Amino acid sequence: MANTSGLSIVPFQGAGSINRRKNTTTSAIDNVNVLSKNIDFSFCNYTNTEDIKNEVPRASPRKSKLPDMENKKASTKSVRLNNNKLCDVSCIKDTLEAHTVNPLEVEWIDLSFNELTNIDPVIMDFERLQILYFHGNKISDLTQIEKLRNLRHLRKLTLHGNTIENQKMYKQYVLSTLPQLHCLDFSLITNADRITAATWNKIQNKGPKKQKPKDDED
């Protein structure tokens, strides 16, 4: 009989087809992976990242604690290690391998308010880093910034609260060294900032022309 009601008729799906559809859905906490916004080891008084390998991350206040967290790894892009007493982060990569599915996919590392005096070269292994917090540490050598040159995706960097902040032309040095930045010390970088940094860098690199070495006399 023809349909005269003007309504479309959806064919009935049997229980078998519904069950097949359900079977294609995978739970977010199946197997060994746990989806999480960040790995949080903040406010724990750690002195080095090696101590964290066998520790359990802090539970996120935004959601209930995931079951059996100590036996699972997280798929995460951010790591919070702030407000500790870290003076050594050379083992950070190995530590994150114990807690994350792929540590090299991390895009945000917060190392603020620790006891760091330098930027460890291991940070360069995190090539996808976009945000890096170092504020509130004890970095005194401005040339430490040079180590971050190859982080092409780095967009936000904080260094305030370190003694390097008080050095003359600090901002110009950082911006000329890391032109990929969009934000420094929680302040957006303007076109005027970039022009000033470029001018400063040009002056710094300008010097007397090097004379060609003379040929040895016979």
C-alpha positions, 0 to 999 in steps of 0.5 A: 500500500502506498504511503499517503501520510507524507512521512518518510518510512525508515526500514526497521533494523533488527537486533543483529544489525544494532549489535554489529554497530555497537561492536565497532565502538571501542571504549576510551579506556580499553587495553592500556591507554587512557585519554587524559587532558594532561599528566599532572605532577605539580606541587609534589616536591620532586627534585629530579624527573627520575623520581617520578617514573614510578609515581601516579599523576595527580587526579584531574579536578575536572573529572572523576578519577579513572580506574586502575590509573597506575596500570595505564598510560595516557594519551596526552599532549601536556605535562605539568611539572610546575611548583616542585624543587626540580634541579635536574630534568635530564630524565624527563623523556624516560619518565614520560615514556613510563606514563604516556603513549608517545612522549614525543607528541607532547606539545606543552611542558610546564616547568615553572617554579622549580630550581632549574639553572639551565635548559637541559638539551633533552627538551629539544627532543620534544620537537612538537612543543608549542608551549614551554613554561620556565618562569620562576626558576634560576636561569642566569645565562641568557645564552641558554635560550640558544638551545631552543632554536630548533623547536620550530613549533614553539609559540609560547615561552615564559622566562620571567622570574629568572635572573636573565629577565633583568639583563639588558635587552633581554626581550630583544635577545629572546625574540631575535633568537626565537623568531617563531614565538608568538607570545613571551612571558604571557604577552603577545609579541607585536610587529613593533617588538619584532622590528625592535628585535631585528634592529637590535640584532642587526646592530649586534652583528654589525662590526668591522669587516674581517680582513682576508689572511695574507698569502704566505711569502715565499 
